Amino acid sequence: MHDKLNQTGPTAGLLFLREDEIRLAQDMIFFANRDLVATADAMLAEMGFGRAHHRTLHFIARNPGLPVGELLHILGIAKQSLARVLGPLIRQGYVQQTPGRTDRRQRLLSLTPSGAALERRLFELQHERLTTAFREAGGPAVEGFRKVLRGMMKEEARQWLDRAEAARAPKR
């Protein structure tokens, strides 16, 4: 089985497109996700939070001033579901809302200092696992991994990532 995971070179060909290889990829994605989120899930559960809270904190941290409507779009959830997630984060002082600069009806989301600290702790729980995996795989494999993940995303997610990365890029 381990040999299957490490096939390279001309003999690997297009074997990765066979059904059993696709199923193996699914298995690996499920296990990798389970193991990546396990420690963060445990910490969040102690606080009465879950993965939706984690995703919300993550995207607000990466995009301070994020409009509520855009967060709804990113998470792909209904307003009612977001209210169940965002409400406790706001009440407990992790997230703050401010009115939009041009449209006062718009609500912009940012992390408070305690929200930023919580998000940072959650990030650190996953940072080591990702860093270790990236180091073991090496640069070309990491680039290939990113291409595979991007290929799994819908076009609108790819476009969102491109815009977000462009906004974060240093201005010249």
N, C-alpha and C positions, 0 to 999 in steps of 0.2 A: 504494500500500500504506500509506504513512504517513497518508493521509487516513482510511483505515479505522480506524487506531488512535486517531484524534482525533475521531471522530464524536460530536457532542453535539446537544442541542436536539431539537425535535419530530420532525425527519426521522430521527433515530436510532431512534425507536420501539422495537420489540422485535427489531431486526436482530441484536442480540447473542445471540439464542437460536437462530439458524440454525446448521446444522452447520459451515459453513466458519468462522463466528465462534467457535464452541466450539473448533474445531481450532486457530485462531489463538491463542486463550487458552491452550491446552495448549502450543503452541510457545513462547509468551512465558513461561509458568511454567517450562518446561524450561530455556530460556536464562537467565532471571533466577536460577534456583537454581544453575545451573552457574557463572555469573559471581560470584554471592554467595559461594559456598563455595570457589572456586578458590585464593585466597591462603591461606586457613586449611588447606585440604587439603594444599597444598605444605609448609607449616610442620609439620603433623602427620606427614606422610610422612617428613620428615627425622628425626623422633623415633621412627619405627616405629609411629605411631598412625594412625587413620583417622577417618571421620565418626562412627562409633559412639562413639568415645572423646570426640569433640567434643560430641555430644548428651548424653552422660553428664555431662561436666564442666559443660555449660550448665545442665542441670536440677538438679544438686547445688548449683551456685552460686546459682541462683534460689531454692532451697529447702533451706537448711542443716538438717541433721538428718533428711533425707529417708529414710524406711524403704526398705530394699532391695526389699520387695514392691511398694511404690508405684512405684519406678523401673522395675521390670519391667513394670508395668501401663502406665506412660507410654510407654515405648519399644516396647511390644508385642513383646517378644522372650522367648525361653525362658531359664530359669535358666542353662543351659549356655552360651548365647550371652553372657549378661551376665557370667558368670564369666570368659570369655575377654577381655572388655573391662575389667571392674573389677579383675581380678587384677593386670595390669601397672600400672594407675593407683595401686593400693594399694602394690605392691612398690616402685615408683619414687618414692613419697612425695608423690603428688598428691592422694590421697583417703585419708581415715581413717574407720574404722568404730568405733562405740561401741555398747555394748549399750543396749537400750531402757530407759527409766526405770521402767516398770511391768512390762514383759515382757522379761526379760533375754535371751530367745532372739532378740528382734527386733534387727536390725542397722541402726543409723542412720548415714547417710553425710554427711560434710562434707568440704569442701576444706581441705587444709593450706595454709599460706601460699604454698608453691611452686605448689600446685594453683590457688589463687586468682589468682596472678600469671600462670600459663599461660592460664587461662580469660579473664583480662582482656586479654591479648595477642590471643587469638583473637577476642574481641569487638571490639577496636579495628580489626582487619583488616576487619571487616564493617560497623562503625559508619559509616564515611565513605560507603560506597556507599549504605547505607540512608538516611542523613541527606540526602545529595544528591538521591536519588530523592524523598524526602518533601518536600523544599523545592521541587523542580521541580513536583511534582503539586499542592501546596497542601493546606490542611486538609480541605476537603470531600472531595477525592479520597482522601486518606489514610484518612478515616473510611469511605468507600465500599470501599476496599481491605480494610480490617479486616473489614467486613461480608461481603465476598466470601470471604475466608479463613475466617472463622467459619462461613459457610454450607457450606464444603467439609469441615468437620470433623464427625466423628461426635458425637452428643449427649454421650457420656461425656467427650470431650475438651473440649467447651464447658463442661460442668459443672466439670471439673478446673480450667480456666482461671479460671472465676468464683470458685471457692473459693480458689485461689492468690492472685488479685488482692485478694479480701476480706481474706485473712490479711496481705497486705502493706500494706493501707490503714492510714493513721495512726489510732490509737485516740483517741476523744474523751472 
